[in-house]
């Protein structure tokens, strides 16, 4: 599948040259000659990467970059500049650019940098997706151990968090109390097995609208508990 990019560059010759080179490397290329036109196209087409010239008529590259970062936090931005001063590079990065190249440049180096940036963005997205578990109105952030219901954070103990994560990852599966003890408290746990029921009761009080009539954590009589499967 072709990656969609946009080249925002006011010089027709440079824009056309870049378009040809990116198309030869299997990119789907969009074009704009001004920052305003580029933003309009980006909002419609949602490209993965922006090749952004710094010196544009009207809205300059810094302004475009700032707006892009406010509206599209995960879009890749490579800034092009005819200047070689360090301050221009620093300002570009401060405004949210991921990378920059100074004109004149080798087009193949730009393409390689674009591919590397897209790989990094994809990797970050994959890692973020692995860190987040979504189930209906619940969002579980695994790394930070935070839980949200309808966007409101719930404050769970570590054991409550592990119970919820286990249930959400296995909807419809009935877990016995012994299984929950082994999986959450560990095989070597020594203590009263009723600790499972106590923690389930506390967890229900935090996640259910009415804990006495649980909607999410169901009791399976004679076995244990399960997460309701839609």
C-alpha positions as CSV (number, residue, x, y, z in Angstrom):
1,X,0.0,0.0,0.0
2,X,1.3,3.4,-1.0
3,X,2.1,5.9,1.7
4,X,0.3,9.2,1.2
5,X,2.5,12.3,1.5
6,X,2.1,16.0,0.6
7,X,4.8,18.4,-0.7
8,X,4.2,22.0,0.3
9,X,6.6,24.0,-1.9
10,X,6.0,27.2,-3.8
11,X,8.6,26.6,-6.5
12,X,7.0,24.6,-9.2
13,X,10.3,23.1,-10.5
14,X,11.3,21.8,-7.0
15,X,7.9,20.5,-6.3
16,X,7.7,18.7,-9.6
17,X,11.1,17.2,-9.2
18,X,10.3,15.9,-5.7
19,X,6.9,14.6,-6.9
20,X,8.6,12.5,-9.7
21,X,11.2,11.1,-7.3
22,X,8.7,10.1,-4.6
23,X,6.3,8.6,-7.1
24,X,9.2,6.5,-8.5
25,X,9.6,5.2,-4.9
26,X,5.9,4.2,-4.7
27,X,4.6,7.1,-2.7
28,X,1.1,8.7,-3.4
29,X,2.0,12.3,-3.7
30,X,-0.2,15.4,-3.1
31,X,1.0,18.9,-3.8
32,X,0.4,22.5,-2.6
33,X,2.0,25.8,-3.4
34,X,1.0,27.6,-0.3
35,X,0.7,26.8,3.4
36,X,-3.0,27.6,3.4
37,X,-3.6,25.3,0.4
38,X,-1.5,22.6,2.1
39,X,-3.5,22.7,5.3
40,X,-6.8,22.5,3.4
41,X,-5.6,19.4,1.6
42,X,-4.1,17.8,4.7
43,X,-7.4,18.2,6.6
44,X,-9.2,16.3,3.8
45,X,-6.7,13.7,2.7
46,X,-4.9,13.0,6.0
47,X,-1.4,12.2,4.6
48,X,1.1,10.4,6.8
49,X,4.0,12.8,6.0
50,X,4.5,16.4,5.1
51,X,7.5,17.8,3.1
52,X,7.3,21.4,4.1
53,X,9.2,24.3,2.7
54,X,10.1,27.0,5.2
55,X,9.9,30.0,2.9
56,X,6.3,30.1,1.6
57,X,4.2,33.0,0.4
58,X,1.7,34.2,3.0
59,X,1.7,31.6,5.9
60,X,5.3,30.5,6.3
61,X,6.5,27.0,7.2
62,X,6.8,27.7,10.9
63,X,3.2,28.7,11.1
64,X,2.1,25.7,9.1
65,X,4.2,23.4,11.2
66,X,2.7,24.8,14.4
67,X,-0.9,24.3,13.2
68,X,-0.2,20.8,12.0
69,X,1.2,19.8,15.4
70,X,-1.9,21.2,17.1
71,X,-4.3,19.3,14.8
72,X,-2.3,16.2,13.9
73,X,0.1,15.1,16.6
74,X,1.2,11.9,14.8
75,X,1.8,13.3,11.3
76,X,5.4,13.3,10.1
77,X,7.0,16.6,9.1
78,X,10.3,17.2,7.3
79,X,11.1,20.8,6.8
80,X,13.0,22.2,3.8
81,X,15.0,25.4,4.0
82,X,17.4,27.3,1.7
83,X,19.1,28.6,4.8
84,X,21.9,26.9,6.6
85,X,21.8,28.7,9.9
86,X,21.5,26.7,13.0
87,X,18.7,29.0,14.4
88,X,16.4,28.1,11.5
89,X,16.9,24.4,12.1
90,X,16.3,24.8,15.9
91,X,13.2,26.9,15.3
92,X,11.9,24.3,12.9
93,X,12.3,21.6,15.5
94,X,10.9,23.8,18.2
95,X,7.7,24.3,16.1
96,X,7.3,20.5,15.8
97,X,9.3,19.4,12.7
98,X,10.6,15.8,13.0
99,X,13.6,16.4,10.6
100,X,14.9,19.1,8.2
101,X,17.1,19.3,5.1
102,X,18.9,22.3,3.7
103,X,18.7,23.1,0.0
104,X,20.2,22.0,-2.2
105,X,19.9,18.4,-1.2
106,X,20.1,14.9,-2.7
107,X,16.5,13.8,-3.4
108,X,17.4,10.2,-2.5
109,X,18.6,11.2,0.9
110,X,15.2,13.0,1.5
111,X,13.3,9.9,0.4
112,X,15.4,7.7,2.7
113,X,14.7,10.1,5.6
114,X,11.0,10.1,4.8
115,X,10.9,6.3,4.8
116,X,12.8,6.2,8.1
117,X,10.5,8.7,9.7
118,X,7.4,6.7,8.6
119,X,8.9,3.5,10.0
120,X,9.4,5.3,13.3
121,X,5.9,6.7,13.4
122,X,4.5,3.2,12.6
123,X,6.6,1.6,15.3
124,X,5.4,4.2,17.8
125,X,1.8,3.6,16.9
126,X,2.2,-0.1,17.2
127,X,3.8,0.2,20.6
128,X,1.1,2.6,21.7
129,X,-1.7,0.3,20.6
130,X,-0.1,-2.6,22.5
131,X,0.0,-0.4,25.6
132,X,-3.8,0.4,25.4
133,X,-6.6,-2.0,25.9
134,X,-10.1,-0.8,24.9
135,X,-13.4,-2.5,25.9
136,X,-16.5,-0.5,25.4
137,X,-16.5,2.5,27.6
138,X,-13.3,1.3,29.4
139,X,-9.7,2.2,28.4
140,X,-6.8,0.5,30.2
141,X,-3.3,1.9,29.9
142,X,-1.0,-1.1,30.6
143,X,2.3,0.8,31.1
144,X,1.0,3.5,33.4
145,X,-1.6,1.2,35.0
146,X,-4.4,3.8,34.6
147,X,-8.0,2.9,33.9
148,X,-10.7,5.2,32.4
149,X,-14.4,4.8,32.3
150,X,-16.2,7.2,29.9
151,X,-13.0,9.3,30.0
152,X,-13.0,9.6,33.8
153,X,-10.0,8.0,35.6
154,X,-10.8,5.2,38.1
155,X,-8.3,4.7,40.9
156,X,-7.6,1.0,41.4
157,X,-5.2,-0.8,43.6
158,X,-2.6,-3.0,41.9
159,X,-4.6,-6.2,42.5
160,X,-7.8,-4.6,41.3
161,X,-6.0,-3.4,38.1
162,X,-4.6,-6.9,37.4
163,X,-8.1,-8.4,37.9
164,X,-9.7,-5.9,35.6
165,X,-7.0,-6.4,32.9
166,X,-7.4,-10.2,33.1
167,X,-11.1,-10.0,32.7
168,X,-11.1,-7.5,29.9
169,X,-8.5,-9.5,28.0
170,X,-10.6,-12.7,28.3
171,X,-14.3,-11.6,27.8
172,X,-16.8,-14.4,28.4
173,X,-14.2,-16.7,30.1
174,X,-15.3,-17.9,33.6
175,X,-12.4,-17.9,36.1
176,X,-12.6,-19.9,39.2
177,X,-11.4,-18.4,42.5
178,X,-8.4,-20.7,42.5
179,X,-7.4,-19.5,39.0
180,X,-7.7,-15.9,40.0
181,X,-5.6,-16.5,43.0
182,X,-2.9,-18.1,40.9
183,X,-3.0,-15.5,38.1
184,X,-3.2,-12.4,40.2
185,X,-1.8,-13.2,43.6
186,X,0.7,-15.9,42.4
187,X,1.1,-19.7,42.9
188,X,2.8,-19.3,46.2
189,X,0.1,-17.2,47.8
190,X,-0.7,-18.2,51.3
191,X,-3.9,-16.8,52.8
192,X,-7.6,-16.8,52.8
193,X,-9.1,-17.5,49.3
194,X,-11.9,-15.0,50.2
195,X,-9.5,-12.3,49.3
196,X,-10.7,-12.8,45.7
197,X,-14.3,-12.1,46.6
198,X,-13.2,-9.0,48.6
199,X,-11.3,-7.5,45.7
200,X,-14.0,-8.3,43.2
201,X,-16.5,-6.5,45.5
202,X,-14.2,-3.5,45.7
203,X,-13.6,-3.5,42.0
204,X,-17.3,-3.7,41.2
205,X,-17.8,-0.7,43.5
206,X,-15.4,1.3,41.3
207,X,-16.4,0.2,37.8
208,X,-20.1,-0.7,38.0
209,X,-22.9,1.9,37.9
210,X,-24.7,-0.2,40.6
211,X,-22.4,-2.7,42.3
212,X,-25.3,-4.7,43.7
213,X,-26.5,-5.3,40.1
214,X,-23.2,-5.8,38.3
215,X,-23.2,-5.2,34.5
216,X,-19.6,-6.0,33.7
217,X,-18.2,-8.5,36.2
218,X,-20.7,-11.4,36.3
219,X,-20.9,-14.0,39.0
220,X,-20.8,-17.6,37.6
221,X,-22.5,-19.6,40.4
222,X,-20.5,-22.6,41.5
223,X,-17.4,-21.4,39.6
224,X,-16.3,-17.8,40.0
225,X,-16.5,-14.7,37.8
226,X,-16.3,-13.6,34.2
227,X,-16.4,-10.4,32.2
228,X,-19.5,-9.9,30.2
229,X,-19.1,-10.7,26.5
230,X,-21.0,-8.4,24.2
